Amino acid sequence: MTWSRTGEWLELPLPNEQWKPLKPGAVEELAAYLPVPRKYFLRLASQGLVRIDNNTIRLKVFPQEKAAFKAESYPLDVLFEDEFTLVVNKPAGKSVHPAEAGQGGTLANAVAHYYEATGQACGVRHIHRLDQDTTGVVLYAKNEWAHVLLDEAMREKQIDRRYIALAHGIFKEKEGWIAEPIGKDRHRPGKRRVAPNGDQALTHYRVVQQMKAGALVEVELETGRTHQIRVHLSHLGHPLIGDILYGGSSRSFHRQALHGERLVFNHPVTQNEIVVHAPYPLDFKTLLDQMSLS
């Protein structure tokens, strides 16, 4: 089904002449043509924000919103964007969102400024996070319709994220799974560790390039625990270069050498597969080049 946007409204053809927004089965009939977040749709319908104009359904899914974060100018690296989603390349040193009220300097502040500067009255809604010093792709939903659907896709493990890391040591196994539960470290706040009573965590790794000083490793997650890649590779005996919290050396690199290189998701409305790549940051590429020559 084709759709278009007119201001705050999403417009699409009627599924049939008998369709009414509050009629029993209305959600299911519409869901045959595009994904529908049921509770959100019913809330819109009950508020009179789903309307029929001739043979067109009009849904107010692009309301004028004010960002909950202070807009701060920053040269945002936009990798993909349309009416429903935004994907940006996060630099090192920026948290995805504030840890406390009034905190600035985060990616959320930069996204708020980008929306403001481009005339988009959108709330800032991240779908997943990266650690402060991890670089790479971060996905945002521009409205609540997309947010509900993408959150569900994330919970159902339908959003694929691939990371690239530089890790210490010579890997005995060039590919494998790490299935070890992760919990909080009681002795160091903010740190995680492999713990028998922790949350289930599953990581797949593949050595892309083995070098004398370490390895370039491709990593994909089946779960999304805090610091999962860092904890699991450290547990395997291969901490990330620069990751002093988990046993890595910062002699040649001053942050964990971890980059969110690829994001794959189905668009929340069209359901087309979207594949987004983030190029290696300069410091990561420089370190890889140095390791390759040693």
C-alpha positions as a printed NumPy array, in Angstrom:
array([[  0.   ,   0.   ,   0.   ],
       [  1.374,   3.41 ,  -0.941],
       [  1.399,   6.197,   1.62 ],
       [  2.302,   9.867,   1.688],
       [  2.792,  12.584,   4.254],
       [  0.923,  15.865,   4.369],
       [  2.117,  17.963,   7.294],
       [  1.3  ,  16.108,  10.503],
       [ -0.732,  13.444,   8.714],
       [  0.076,  10.07 ,   7.205],
       [ -2.275,   9.376,   4.3  ],
       [ -3.061,   6.047,   2.683],
       [ -5.92 ,   4.469,   0.717],
       [ -8.883,   2.867,   2.487],
       [ -8.542,  -0.933,   2.727],
       [-12.247,  -1.178,   1.824],
       [-15.338,   1.023,   1.768],
       [-16.651,  -0.393,   5.049],
       [-13.491,   0.326,   7.04 ],
       [-13.908,   2.541,  10.133],
       [-11.146,   3.292,  12.666],
       [-13.094,   2.084,  15.744],
       [-14.874,  -0.779,  14.028],
       [-13.961,  -4.248,  15.383],
       [-11.208,  -5.701,  13.225],
       [-10.075,  -2.3  ,  11.911],
       [ -6.508,  -2.788,  13.152],
       [ -6.23 ,  -6.227,  11.599],
       [ -7.584,  -5.018,   8.247],
       [ -5.11 ,  -2.139,   8.171],
       [ -2.255,  -4.374,   9.365],
       [ -2.644,  -6.436,   6.194],
       [ -1.131,  -3.454,   4.349],
       [  1.398,  -1.969,   6.791],
       [  2.637,  -2.621,  10.348],
       [  0.265,  -1.138,  12.931],
       [  1.148,  -0.569,  16.612],
       [ -2.213,  -1.644,  18.02 ],
       [ -2.394,   0.299,  21.299],
       [ -1.044,   3.478,  19.751],
       [ -3.458,   3.224,  16.814],
       [ -6.44 ,   2.746,  19.144],
       [ -5.34 ,   5.741,  21.21 ],
       [ -5.161,   7.877,  18.062],
       [ -8.571,   6.612,  16.929],
       [-10.193,   7.314,  20.309],
       [ -8.849,  10.884,  20.168],
       [-10.25 ,  11.493,  16.689],
       [ -6.794,  11.486,  15.132],
       [ -7.609,   8.763,  12.581],
       [ -9.928,  10.211,   9.959],
       [-11.484,   9.223,   6.66 ],
       [-11.502,  11.763,   3.842],
       [-13.167,  10.418,   0.695],
       [-11.218,   7.198,   0.055],
       [ -8.212,   8.176,   2.144],
       [ -7.263,   7.34 ,   5.73 ],
       [ -5.514,  10.185,   7.543],
       [ -3.529,   9.386,  10.711],
       [ -1.905,  12.11 ,  12.784],
       [  1.406,  10.362,  13.375],
       [  3.701,  13.365,  12.791],
       [  2.592,  15.758,  15.559],
       [  4.674,  18.816,  16.289],
       [  6.904,  17.801,  19.198],
       [  9.5  ,  19.532,  21.314],
       [ 12.724,  17.672,  22.066],
       [ 13.207,  16.786,  25.734],
       [ 16.893,  17.643,  25.416],
       [ 18.615,  20.999,  25.012],
       [ 19.731,  21.51 ,  21.412],
       [ 23.511,  21.786,  21.09 ],
       [ 25.261,  22.454,  17.809],
       [ 27.424,  19.555,  16.649],
       [ 28.413,  18.301,  13.162],
       [ 26.229,  15.195,  13.19 ],
       [ 27.21 ,  12.413,  10.775],
       [ 23.868,  11.264,   9.307],
       [ 24.071,   7.835,   7.651],
       [ 20.39 ,   7.352,   6.768],
       [ 17.201,   9.367,   7.156],
       [ 13.583,   9.371,   6.059],
       [ 10.225,  10.485,   7.499],
       [ 10.263,   7.816,  10.222],
       [ 13.871,   7.036,  11.079],
       [ 17.299,   8.58 ,  11.547],
       [ 20.611,   6.704,  11.747],
       [ 23.725,   8.562,  12.859],
       [ 27.383,   7.681,  13.312],
       [ 28.252,   8.251,  16.973],
       [ 31.73 ,   9.587,  17.7  ],
       [ 33.852,   8.505,  20.651],
       [ 33.426,  10.47 ,  23.87 ],
       [ 29.698,  11.171,  23.555],
       [ 27.064,   9.399,  25.631],
       [ 23.907,   8.511,  23.726],
       [ 21.748,  10.374,  26.268],
       [ 22.208,  12.325,  29.524],
       [ 22.787,  10.341,  32.703],
       [ 21.186,  13.096,  34.782],
       [ 18.928,  16.092,  34.281],
       [ 20.62 ,  19.056,  32.675],
       [ 23.651,  17.139,  31.392],
       [ 24.832,  18.325,  27.992],
       [ 27.35 ,  17.191,  25.431],
       [ 25.463,  14.01 ,  24.521],
       [ 24.349,  12.587,  21.209],
       [ 20.756,  13.348,  22.203],
       [ 21.633,  17.06 ,  22.425],
       [ 23.242,  16.917,  18.981],
       [ 20.224,  15.128,  17.463],
       [ 17.889,  17.696,  19.052],
       [ 19.887,  20.471,  17.362],
       [ 19.858,  18.637,  14.027],
       [ 16.071,  18.331,  14.112],
       [ 15.767,  22.007,  15.044],
       [ 18.207,  23.149,  12.334],
       [ 16.418,  21.113,   9.643],
       [ 12.931,  22.265,  10.66 ],
       [ 11.8  ,  18.918,  12.082],
       [  9.667,  19.047,  15.23 ],
       [ 10.577,  15.548,  16.433],
       [ 11.19 ,  14.022,  19.821],
       [ 14.573,  12.342,  20.324],
       [ 13.957,   8.583,  20.634],
       [ 16.969,   6.269,  20.506],
       [ 16.255,   2.587,  19.848],
       [ 19.549,   1.254,  21.177],
       [ 22.652,   2.591,  22.877],
       [ 26.422,   2.454,  22.615],
       [ 28.938,   2.987,  25.407],
       [ 30.363,   6.493,  25.63 ],
       [ 33.671,   5.602,  23.986],
       [ 32.246,   3.138,  21.452],
       [ 31.695,   4.557,  17.965],
       [ 29.223,   3.644,  15.242],
       [ 25.603,   3.394,  14.176],
       [ 22.741,   4.522,  16.423],
       [ 19.107,   4.271,  15.307],
       [ 16.406,   6.83 ,  16.166],
       [ 12.651,   6.838,  15.648],
       [ 11.21 ,  10.18 ,  14.603],
       [  7.691,   9.585,  15.903],
       [  5.821,   7.352,  18.322],
       [  4.448,   5.082,  15.568],
       [  7.986,   4.162,  14.465],
       [  9.246,   4.048,  18.052],
       [  6.732,   1.422,  19.159],
       [  7.403,  -0.778,  16.122],
       [ 11.2  ,  -0.494,  16.305],
       [ 11.229,  -1.14 ,  20.053],
       [  9.243,  -4.302,  19.418],
       [ 11.634,  -5.328,  16.638],
       [ 14.564,  -4.833,  19.012],
       [ 12.913,  -6.979,  21.7  ],
       [ 12.188,  -9.691,  19.13 ],
       [ 15.842,  -9.594,  17.976],
       [ 14.86 ,  -8.482,  14.48 ],
       [ 17.406,  -5.65 ,  14.394],
       [ 20.883,  -6.863,  13.519],
       [ 23.925,  -5.006,  14.794],
       [ 27.459,  -5.949,  13.802],
       [ 30.506,  -4.645,  15.625],
       [ 34.178,  -4.551,  14.731],
       [ 36.76 ,  -4.747,  17.52 ],
       [ 40.517,  -4.8  ,  17.932],
       [ 41.399,  -7.29 ,  20.649],
       [ 44.598,  -8.407,  22.324],
       [ 46.232, -11.768,  21.724],
       [ 46.273, -14.677,  19.308],
       [ 42.896, -16.385,  18.998],
       [ 43.033, -20.191,  19.097],
       [ 39.539, -20.473,  17.668],
       [ 38.904, -18.214,  14.679],
       [ 35.141, -18.298,  15.152],
       [ 32.81 , -19.218,  17.971],
       [ 30.102, -18.426,  20.508],
       [ 30.508, -17.084,  24.022],
       [ 27.531, -18.08 ,  26.169],
       [ 28.272, -16.763,  29.648],
       [ 25.84 , -14.911,  31.964],
       [ 26.726, -11.321,  32.832],
       [ 26.054,  -9.555,  36.129],
       [ 27.232,  -6.512,  38.066],
       [ 30.652,  -6.478,  39.694],
       [ 29.97 ,  -5.969,  43.395],
       [ 33.416,  -4.486,  43.951],
       [ 33.453,  -1.893,  41.162],
       [ 30.354,   0.221,  40.396],
       [ 29.71 ,   0.485,  36.666],
       [ 31.661,  -2.656,  35.863],
       [ 30.181,  -5.977,  34.731],
       [ 31.56 ,  -9.511,  34.937],
       [ 30.733, -13.066,  34.013],
       [ 28.594, -14.286,  36.927],
       [ 26.721, -17.596,  37.392],
       [ 23.605, -15.767,  38.566],
       [ 23.803, -13.041,  35.947],
       [ 21.625, -12.428,  32.901],
       [ 21.909, -14.771,  29.947],
       [ 24.249, -13.38 ,  27.294],
       [ 25.282, -14.789,  23.932],
       [ 27.986, -13.363,  21.658],
       [ 29.2  , -14.618,  18.283],
       [ 32.697, -13.668,  17.153],
       [ 34.775, -14.209,  14.023],
       [ 38.417, -13.296,  13.56 ],
       [ 38.689, -11.243,  10.378],
       [ 42.431, -10.609,  10.563],
       [ 44.941, -12.088,  12.99 ],
       [ 48.045, -10.005,  13.568],
       [ 51.036, -10.28 ,  15.911],
       [ 49.78 ,  -7.498,  18.165],
       [ 46.167,  -8.643,  18.245],
       [ 43.162,  -9.356,  16.044],
       [ 40.463,  -7.59 ,  14.097],
       [ 37.275,  -9.305,  15.235],
       [ 33.71 ,  -9.164,  13.911],
       [ 31.115,  -9.496,  16.66 ],
       [ 27.343,  -9.981,  16.631],
       [ 25.065, -10.103,  19.663],
       [ 22.112, -12.349,  20.377],
       [ 21.487, -10.407,  23.596],
       [ 22.169,  -6.809,  24.557],
       [ 23.723,  -6.771,  28.023],
       [ 25.687,  -3.786,  29.289],
       [ 29.344,  -4.04 ,  28.175],
       [ 28.589,  -7.486,  26.714],
       [ 31.298,  -7.551,  24.033],
       [ 33.885,  -6.097,  26.384],
       [ 33.072,  -8.57 ,  29.167],
       [ 32.849, -11.64 ,  26.935],
       [ 36.06 , -11.056,  24.973],
       [ 37.904, -10.265,  28.193],
       [ 36.559, -13.502,  29.704],
       [ 37.867, -15.333,  26.633],
       [ 41.319, -13.892,  27.364],
       [ 41.193, -11.263,  24.62 ],
       [ 40.274,  -7.88 ,  26.136],
       [ 39.739,  -5.007,  23.75 ],
       [ 42.74 ,  -2.828,  23.08 ],
       [ 42.418,   0.351,  25.132],
       [ 39.764,  -1.104,  27.442],
       [ 41.512,  -0.712,  30.802],
       [ 38.3  ,  -1.492,  32.719],
       [ 38.378,  -5.059,  31.416],
       [ 42.108,  -5.736,  31.23 ],
       [ 43.106,  -4.076,  27.983],
       [ 46.191,  -1.914,  27.52 ],
       [ 45.873,   1.794,  26.757],
       [ 49.491,   2.15 ,  25.694],
       [ 48.649,   2.456,  21.985],
       [ 44.939,   3.408,  22.175],
       [ 43.093,   5.437,  24.793],
       [ 39.571,   4.037,  24.578],
       [ 38.076,   0.609,  23.922],
       [ 38.688,  -0.28 ,  20.258],
       [ 35.064,  -1.056,  19.438],
       [ 32.97 ,   0.216,  16.544],
       [ 29.318,  -0.414,  15.596],
       [ 29.985,  -0.992,  11.907],
       [ 26.65 ,  -2.225,  10.517],
       [ 22.943,  -1.963,  11.292],
       [ 20.244,  -3.975,   9.513],
       [ 16.542,  -3.462,  10.194],
       [ 13.2  ,  -3.65 ,   8.449],
       [ 11.684,  -0.213,   7.94 ],
       [  8.822,   0.246,  10.439],
       [  6.328,   1.171,   7.706],
       [  7.509,  -0.075,   4.307],
       [  9.153,  -3.195,   5.79 ],
       [ 11.961,  -2.796,   3.251],
       [ 15.313,  -4.008,   4.561],
       [ 17.578,  -1.093,   5.461],
       [ 21.323,  -1.761,   5.659],
       [ 23.53 ,   0.998,   7.069],
       [ 27.328,   0.933,   7.384],
       [ 29.469,   3.297,   9.434],
       [ 33.063,   3.812,   8.234],
       [ 35.872,   3.182,  10.715],
       [ 36.772,   6.302,  12.69 ],
       [ 40.22 ,   7.71 ,  11.959],
       [ 41.83 ,   6.634,  15.233],
       [ 40.541,   3.061,  14.827],
       [ 41.725,   2.871,  11.209],
       [ 45.133,   4.268,  12.155],
       [ 45.537,   1.671,  14.908],
       [ 44.497,  -1.138,  12.527],
       [ 47.026,   0.05 ,   9.94 ],
       [ 49.786,   0.149,  12.559],
       [ 48.933,  -3.336,  13.804],
       [ 48.821,  -4.704,  10.25 ],
       [ 52.368,  -3.456,   9.585],
       [ 53.885,  -4.734,  12.831]])
